[in-house]
Amino acid sequence: MNLIENIQIRNGRPSDHERVVSVMPEWWDGLDLTSSVLKIFFVHFCNTIYVAERSDELVGFLVSFDEVCNKQML
């Protein structure tokens, strides 16, 4: 089976925040960086946050900040 088969990538939504932070310590070998990924990011930077899912299971995420997106918010 191809590991990337059936993976859907979409923009993150505020409702994804809890799911993302819940897997962070496990995925990063116990390192708890959950306080650095605030729910407000999923509101204001939703154009540059990506969630990867396979059959509704979270398999990856990317949180990024785009200066252009930030300027649109001003």
Helices and strands as residue ranges (DSSP letters): E 8-11, G 14-16, H 17-27, G 34-36, H 39-44, G 46-48, E 49-54, E 57-63, H 67-73
